[in-house]
């Protein structure tokens, strides 16, 4: 959350920074702003709203300058407004600062600064940090911006990625990170700074990922990295492997629908080179490397947040069933603050699309200290979690720009099924027959996802019918319980309808009190051993006059006679069904969001990768 | 769910059965009905709505008869209506049947019966079972009702407690159970049958708990128990230890408020004889019996549903912290249908207020087969789970009649803290100092709960303010995350407001999209290590103009400056705080429910003990 961009070189900074902000807008879009240095003069332009509002606001203004830093915000302290937008001036108006993260001890520092006469023009913790740096700078005998930043960063508690410019040093951008991501692109006589690589790839493919507690002193033709102890660090240059087309909409109305429809090919990419169906086998070098540990591991702990947490729940059911290893799925945010029981030899699976989820990063850091092995299931190549993990399996879903995660989720579940199958075969907890069967079924998933899309118009019609909804329950059992949670989350995110997921049998322990004529219950009711029980649950809802939409197996006549609406899914083994069953729920949310006229790629209040805690 | 009552003796059956139904109404109140046998003639009275509606409907009718069976329904198959109400006649009108449970293969049996010419007057599975018995009866050469029932029960799939009467045998009530509870009270020349003991205690204290797969042939002066193999079973007579006053409202408007306000004494009762504070120690014979297993156990699996599941989540945090044993909390309904990994020596903790929760019963049955030790945390003495468990600790909360569980929850958490403390001390994973401190803090809980009640008027005012609410989020971290879930569940159950609980940090991964001026976020934000983080979360909500109600520690000035409303909780160790923090959330739900004019003891669609799957 919060996107950060910087440019220093010979070109005009403004258009580059502005375009970069648009690429990063999925990270937050409460307000946006840009600071430029032109002829040794610092100027700041900022505006509440999306980046478009900033662009409009700057029309006709003098936007020259070869140094620029920009920010698109997801509010933490202080409501979205012009004054709370970044960059923030300091009191002298010589410094400008942008920041992604949360300074936790800001209140105390602010009080100190106020007692020294500082005045604040916003409610943000960022402005406090800026003036704190300024105050240190003013009192330093040698007036070094670099030293002032270093001093300040040592005293603050919290997470940050900051960019700082100073009028008196119109040839430098200072940057530093702890807990929030930062990539620096290396051009010819120019440098690009950003929260992720998407604003950079059209200019250069050579990048440096800045590490926690590192500071970058960036000139157009020089990049210096130091740790907070003022020791030089060697920049490690990585080559980007990403296509520009992958981060553009390519004719679709929204990234979200583009990404939903991409799933046959992203799942295929995820399986490619890993799943062999002729003589069924699975290649995963990330598992081979730690084979012994997977075979002897007494416990797997899955750490994740949001949609990735749901993928983890699906994996819990599948891994326990196939590998007979107890699995615990934890919210990373909860795990990290407890004193959880982790033993040496436990396997931690960290799931994150962006690989930058703040809580997940800290959580795996902690588990590592207890001697656990970390396996990352990450989409963004080279991201922090990918680098922190001992081993990992990428989901290969391509850049996901839509704020509501779709293809990354099916990629995560696919990877986790591959892992479970491979470990189960090695452990001997699955027969070769069942393994072969599941491999073949898995290989058929891309085509079956495509088959679901034949019903898109039908799903859109259902979406129109229910677009007035206020409340919904999503209910499933077994492998499909997490799909109920994920379906409900999608609807919440995109349509702002209060949807809630539950294991179907829990309905009677409270949630059924919500059922009346105006509430929709969405049942995931494809054929599996729970089928009869799910029908009883549907009967219980219908007995109370609730509306029912059911996701059913193709040709189901039993439920179609009871439910108000149905969506059909091709027959598939129940263990793999979650990948298919989530697809219509993604589409339903998308179409309802569009029907309600919402910007589904930028749902209110949200941001994509949650890089604050 | 569904309450069943029967009487056979020399008194008028109707008033006894009617009064019994009122006592059991917490189990369901969609419709009610009574069948009587008078002068060898069977008559049935039934009505949609609560038992009061039935009573009104029967005014002026001939209600004589010394044999009666009655039913108050929680609908599973078929909407609540007169025709779907129990008892159901069979086609000959000679049989009447009442039933609690679900017959899963009813559709197939119904089709067979229809092909034989049977006609159905309701949508229920019960009527199918009744006619199935009749069909068998008709074709038996010896025309034995007993044999017909036995035959039928062997062919059906599902759960049941049934009572059957037949016009040609006006001196017998037939009863049978599998998965749904049944108690028979033994009087002088009379017998009382019921789903639990509450309708019985004013007549007799001697009862027999019927077991699964048992059938009872009940005459006024004879009680015969048989298994389905037609072998006689010796009835095991138990003495009831329950006060009549405990199951009456005693001057309060509702059972719910009575039970909330009882908590200082129910928690005290739960601690009494177990917690010693002079020289701090804990006596729990249920743990002593299996001490070795608790000290060496590698894993604890907690099985529960609904509110009890929330108590289990609190326990997970506490047991892991104090005892360093990994804990997994499972929905019983999910656990039982999977093939979960359970090893010999694992400890299963089953939590259930009623001790009759169907899914939990089956789940522990399964775990037992894998060699796990079962510890029950149950309120109802002598209930099925109490009897199935290897060991256990009663919560001693007294009968809980309000459908929304309150005092049972705090009893469960109290018991689980006692267990964790005792095991931790024995294992040496807690210092004696910390143990002593927690014992003393725990002993202070009843007084501190009482202290919270000083704010009842204040909480009622807040309830009035928010009674128009449509949606709410309940947010907490750590020990208070499950309290957020429980608070949300209470509001759903009693006020039909769509409230949802989340770990506070997960908010940013989706739910925050719901936040606008009309949504209330309830934060549990008492002083603990998460305090600073929770403040950041509150800021994030306020930045998006959401309303905030915070449960805070007494004297908190920081949050009172940010939140719209606060409720104060006496200072207490964070580990024990959940017991206190849930109290204002119970009160808030109660007052909002009352403000909205709802019958808070009988919330729509719900029933107390969930004895169907």
HADDOCK unambig.tbl for C-alpha pairs under 7 A between the chains (distance, minus, plus):
assign (segid A and resid 75 and name CA) (segid B and resid 540 and name CA) 6.60 0.50 0.50
assign (segid A and resid 75 and name CA) (segid B and resid 543 and name CA) 6.61 0.50 0.50
assign (segid A and resid 76 and name CA) (segid B and resid 536 and name CA) 6.97 0.50 0.50
assign (segid A and resid 76 and name CA) (segid B and resid 539 and name CA) 6.31 0.50 0.50
assign (segid A and resid 76 and name CA) (segid B and resid 540 and name CA) 4.78 0.50 0.50
assign (segid A and resid 76 and name CA) (segid B and resid 543 and name CA) 6.92 0.50 0.50
assign (segid A and resid 77 and name CA) (segid B and resid 539 and name CA) 5.71 0.50 0.50
assign (segid A and resid 77 and name CA) (segid B and resid 540 and name CA) 6.44 0.50 0.50
assign (segid A and resid 77 and name CA) (segid B and resid 543 and name CA) 6.73 0.50 0.50
assign (segid A and resid 78 and name CA) (segid B and resid 543 and name CA) 5.16 0.50 0.50
assign (segid A and resid 79 and name CA) (segid B and resid 543 and name CA) 3.67 0.50 0.50
assign (segid A and resid 79 and name CA) (segid B and resid 544 and name CA) 6.12 0.50 0.50
assign (segid A and resid 80 and name CA) (segid B and resid 543 and name CA) 6.65 0.50 0.50
assign (segid A and resid 305 and name CA) (segid B and resid 506 and name CA) 6.61 0.50 0.50
assign (segid A and resid 305 and name CA) (segid B and resid 509 and name CA) 6.94 0.50 0.50
assign (segid A and resid 306 and name CA) (segid B and resid 506 and name CA) 6.42 0.50 0.50
assign (segid A and resid 306 and name CA) (segid B and resid 509 and name CA) 4.91 0.50 0.50
assign (segid A and resid 306 and name CA) (segid B and resid 510 and name CA) 6.93 0.50 0.50
assign (segid A and resid 320 and name CA) (segid B and resid 340 and name CA) 6.52 0.50 0.50
assign (segid A and resid 320 and name CA) (segid B and resid 341 and name CA) 6.36 0.50 0.50
assign (segid A and resid 321 and name CA) (segid B and resid 339 and name CA) 6.20 0.50 0.50
assign (segid A and resid 321 and name CA) (segid B and resid 340 and name CA) 6.93 0.50 0.50
assign (segid A and resid 324 and name CA) (segid B and resid 341 and name CA) 5.81 0.50 0.50
assign (segid A and resid 325 and name CA) (segid B and resid 341 and name CA) 6.78 0.50 0.50
assign (segid A and resid 326 and name CA) (segid B and resid 341 and name CA) 5.90 0.50 0.50
assign (segid A and resid 328 and name CA) (segid B and resid 328 and name CA) 6.76 0.50 0.50
assign (segid A and resid 333 and name CA) (segid B and resid 505 and name CA) 6.05 0.50 0.50
assign (segid A and resid 334 and name CA) (segid B and resid 477 and name CA) 6.77 0.50 0.50
assign (segid A and resid 334 and name CA) (segid B and resid 478 and name CA) 6.11 0.50 0.50
assign (segid A and resid 339 and name CA) (segid B and resid 321 and name CA) 6.20 0.50 0.50
assign (segid A and resid 340 and name CA) (segid B and resid 320 and name CA) 6.54 0.50 0.50
assign (segid A and resid 340 and name CA) (segid B and resid 321 and name CA) 6.93 0.50 0.50
assign (segid A and resid 341 and name CA) (segid B and resid 320 and name CA) 6.38 0.50 0.50
assign (segid A and resid 341 and name CA) (segid B and resid 324 and name CA) 5.86 0.50 0.50
assign (segid A and resid 341 and name CA) (segid B and resid 325 and name CA) 6.80 0.50 0.50
assign (segid A and resid 341 and name CA) (segid B and resid 326 and name CA) 5.91 0.50 0.50
assign (segid A and resid 477 and name CA) (segid B and resid 334 and name CA) 6.77 0.50 0.50
assign (segid A and resid 478 and name CA) (segid B and resid 334 and name CA) 6.13 0.50 0.50
assign (segid A and resid 489 and name CA) (segid B and resid 510 and name CA) 6.38 0.50 0.50
assign (segid A and resid 492 and name CA) (segid B and resid 510 and name CA) 6.89 0.50 0.50
assign (segid A and resid 492 and name CA) (segid B and resid 511 and name CA) 6.49 0.50 0.50
assign (segid A and resid 492 and name CA) (segid B and resid 513 and name CA) 6.64 0.50 0.50
assign (segid A and resid 492 and name CA) (segid B and resid 514 and name CA) 6.69 0.50 0.50
assign (segid A and resid 493 and name CA) (segid B and resid 510 and name CA) 5.39 0.50 0.50
assign (segid A and resid 493 and name CA) (segid B and resid 511 and name CA) 6.81 0.50 0.50
assign (segid A and resid 493 and name CA) (segid B and resid 513 and name CA) 5.46 0.50 0.50
assign (segid A and resid 496 and name CA) (segid B and resid 513 and name CA) 6.04 0.50 0.50
assign (segid A and resid 496 and name CA) (segid B and resid 514 and name CA) 5.21 0.50 0.50
assign (segid A and resid 498 and name CA) (segid B and resid 514 and name CA) 7.00 0.50 0.50
assign (segid A and resid 505 and name CA) (segid B and resid 333 and name CA) 6.04 0.50 0.50
assign (segid A and resid 505 and name CA) (segid B and resid 613 and name CA) 6.82 0.50 0.50
assign (segid A and resid 506 and name CA) (segid B and resid 305 and name CA) 6.63 0.50 0.50
assign (segid A and resid 506 and name CA) (segid B and resid 306 and name CA) 6.41 0.50 0.50
assign (segid A and resid 508 and name CA) (segid B and resid 606 and name CA) 6.63 0.50 0.50
assign (segid A and resid 509 and name CA) (segid B and resid 305 and name CA) 6.96 0.50 0.50
assign (segid A and resid 509 and name CA) (segid B and resid 306 and name CA) 4.91 0.50 0.50
assign (segid A and resid 510 and name CA) (segid B and resid 306 and name CA) 6.94 0.50 0.50
assign (segid A and resid 510 and name CA) (segid B and resid 489 and name CA) 6.38 0.50 0.50
assign (segid A and resid 510 and name CA) (segid B and resid 492 and name CA) 6.89 0.50 0.50
assign (segid A and resid 510 and name CA) (segid B and resid 493 and name CA) 5.38 0.50 0.50
assign (segid A and resid 510 and name CA) (segid B and resid 606 and name CA) 6.80 0.50 0.50
assign (segid A and resid 511 and name CA) (segid B and resid 492 and name CA) 6.49 0.50 0.50
assign (segid A and resid 511 and name CA) (segid B and resid 493 and name CA) 6.81 0.50 0.50
assign (segid A and resid 512 and name CA) (segid B and resid 605 and name CA) 6.17 0.50 0.50
assign (segid A and resid 512 and name CA) (segid B and resid 606 and name CA) 6.77 0.50 0.50
assign (segid A and resid 513 and name CA) (segid B and resid 492 and name CA) 6.61 0.50 0.50
assign (segid A and resid 513 and name CA) (segid B and resid 493 and name CA) 5.46 0.50 0.50
assign (segid A and resid 513 and name CA) (segid B and resid 496 and name CA) 6.00 0.50 0.50
assign (segid A and resid 513 and name CA) (segid B and resid 603 and name CA) 6.81 0.50 0.50
assign (segid A and resid 513 and name CA) (segid B and resid 604 and name CA) 5.58 0.50 0.50
assign (segid A and resid 513 and name CA) (segid B and resid 605 and name CA) 5.31 0.50 0.50
assign (segid A and resid 513 and name CA) (segid B and resid 606 and name CA) 6.06 0.50 0.50
assign (segid A and resid 514 and name CA) (segid B and resid 492 and name CA) 6.66 0.50 0.50
assign (segid A and resid 514 and name CA) (segid B and resid 496 and name CA) 5.17 0.50 0.50
assign (segid A and resid 514 and name CA) (segid B and resid 498 and name CA) 6.97 0.50 0.50
assign (segid A and resid 536 and name CA) (segid B and resid 76 and name CA) 6.94 0.50 0.50
assign (segid A and resid 539 and name CA) (segid B and resid 76 and name CA) 6.25 0.50 0.50
assign (segid A and resid 539 and name CA) (segid B and resid 77 and name CA) 5.63 0.50 0.50
assign (segid A and resid 540 and name CA) (segid B and resid 75 and name CA) 6.54 0.50 0.50
assign (segid A and resid 540 and name CA) (segid B and resid 76 and name CA) 4.72 0.50 0.50
assign (segid A and resid 540 and name CA) (segid B and resid 77 and name CA) 6.38 0.50 0.50
assign (segid A and resid 543 and name CA) (segid B and resid 75 and name CA) 6.54 0.50 0.50
assign (segid A and resid 543 and name CA) (segid B and resid 76 and name CA) 6.87 0.50 0.50
assign (segid A and resid 543 and name CA) (segid B and resid 77 and name CA) 6.66 0.50 0.50
assign (segid A and resid 543 and name CA) (segid B and resid 78 and name CA) 5.08 0.50 0.50
assign (segid A and resid 543 and name CA) (segid B and resid 79 and name CA) 3.61 0.50 0.50
assign (segid A and resid 543 and name CA) (segid B and resid 80 and name CA) 6.60 0.50 0.50
assign (segid A and resid 544 and name CA) (segid B and resid 79 and name CA) 6.04 0.50 0.50
assign (segid A and resid 603 and name CA) (segid B and resid 513 and name CA) 6.78 0.50 0.50
assign (segid A and resid 604 and name CA) (segid B and resid 513 and name CA) 5.54 0.50 0.50
assign (segid A and resid 605 and name CA) (segid B and resid 512 and name CA) 6.16 0.50 0.50
assign (segid A and resid 605 and name CA) (segid B and resid 513 and name CA) 5.28 0.50 0.50
assign (segid A and resid 606 and name CA) (segid B and resid 508 and name CA) 6.64 0.50 0.50
assign (segid A and resid 606 and name CA) (segid B and resid 510 and name CA) 6.82 0.50 0.50
assign (segid A and resid 606 and name CA) (segid B and resid 512 and name CA) 6.78 0.50 0.50
assign (segid A and resid 606 and name CA) (segid B and resid 513 and name CA) 6.07 0.50 0.50
assign (segid A and resid 613 and name CA) (segid B and resid 505 and name CA) 6.83 0.50 0.50
